[in-house]
Amino acid sequence: MQLEIKFKSIAVRWFFNMFLIVVLIVCAVVIGFIAVVNSLYTEKIVMYAADITYEFNSLSETTPATFRDTAIDMAENFGFKDKLEVQVIDRDDNVVVTTTGFQPSDSKMADYEQAKLTGSAVADSKTSGGEHVLAGTTALYDSSGKYLGAYRWITTLENADRRISGLIITLVVTGLLVLAFCAFSGLFFIKSIVTPIRDVSNIARKIAMGDFGSRIEITKNDEIGELCDTINYMASELSQAENMKNDFISSVSHELRTPLTAIKGWGETVKMSIGTDEALVKRGIDVVLSEADRLSGLVEELLDFSRMETGRLSVVSQPLNISELLTESVDMYIELARQQGIELVFTRPAEDVTVSGDPNRLKQVFINIIDNAVKYTEKGGQVLVDQITEEGCVRITVKDTGVGIPAQDIDRVKEKFYKANKTVRGSGIGLAVADEIIKQHKGLLFLESTEGVGTTVTIVLPFTENTDEPEEPEQEKEN
């Protein structure tokens, strides 16, 4: 019902905004053309009548005594009696003679009355018999300017009316055909727009309801086709985002369940072993604390992701020894790497490097990258951490001999929720958060990887001017 209302709305707007204008233009053109043709016909008749009756102007050279006889003689010799009727009127308003030989039956002569005032006049009227005629009168004056009389020509307009009527019918039919063409072409055009829009609306509604597999068939290579292609692309991106979200929820649920299961299991074991096996109690407490730290780290990672999405992930910069911070991060994984049979190597540079940054955030990045390197490297593999000072920046690389990243995934591993390898633990958001933290330090984080060979993660941090005091958080500044 809603789509039908929208369709009618577009049709109504087109009718009022376009079709009515076309109707008015066509009507104005038809009426104007008819008026021009009618005027041209009348002008042509008047000019023709004036030409063939011009000889009656010689009556102005007569006198009142000879006016009548001269008029009768001219009327009898008039050669265009079959074209029009000529009447000669004396100064007493009496019709002296007519070329038809019959006295006029109509007493009203509007053109004659007007001509006595203006010298000449033309008027159309209907005779007592209902015939449409055109009459013109020319007043006659002698050499002294005294009024002698007038001659008046009269011709029928029936033939002209028939011709004009035929022309009017032709114009009206032509106008109706033009309007019909405009109407049908307009409706066809509207349909060509509304039908795809209806399809777009239906598919968009399905996508909004979660059917991300719906696609619009693209049949036009125009703006509508571009819109359809954009919506199809949007549906594809939403489908991928939905799949990544579901994988993320599943992964996070697993990541949360694993430490919770361990905490619950060892908690029950510790409860039953209190007072009987102190070594088992101590081991259980260590496991609980370790899993609690792991769980806390995951929750913190989720909170960081939430801050990143809302633009609230901030850094508090201060001068720090990047070499020492990197050493601390590597030391946290030395024992874990040894237990898994992985060689973790980091040779601290002879000279320490000081940069301006947030130590907690940068350590978070280093831990995330080293953790990934150890996690994706199999037993017997190697993880090499290196720090190189270059002009204006420090370059930190973490290179592993792990499973590597497929070529089709390398450009997406920094996207939120995306995991190239779903068989290994992890939420899929750690690298996205790490990339955002490095960006806030005006640095770069990029990856190079070959599947089955290994991965190299490179972090580039610029040197900045050291300050005597660390920069305060925005909240503390406001206070």
Buried (B, 14 or more C-beta within 10 A) or exposed (E): EEEEEBBEEEBEEBBEEBBEEBBEEBEEBBEEBBEEBBEEBBEEBBEBBBEBBEBBEEBBEBEBEEBBEBBEEBBEEBEBBEBBBBBBBBBEEEBBBBBBEEEBEEEEBBBBEBBBEEEEBBBBBEBEEEEEBBBBBBBBEBEEEEEBBBBBBBBBBEEBBEEBEEBBEEBBEBBEEBBEEBBEEBBEEBEEBBEBBBBBBEBBEBBEEEEBEBBBEBEEEEEBBEBBEEBBEEBEEBBBBEEBEEBBEEBBEEBBEBBEEBBEBBBEBBEEBEEEBEEBBEBBEEBBEBBBEBBEBBEEBBEBBEBBEEEEBBBBBBBBBBBBBBBBBBEEBEEBBEEBEBEBEBEEBEEEBBBBBBBEBBBBBBBBBBBBBBBBBEEEBBBBBBBEBEEEBBBBBBBBBBBBBBEEBBEEBBBBBBBBBEEEEBBBBBBBBBBBBBEBBEBBBEBBBEBEEBBBBBBBBBBBEEEEEBBEEEEEEEE
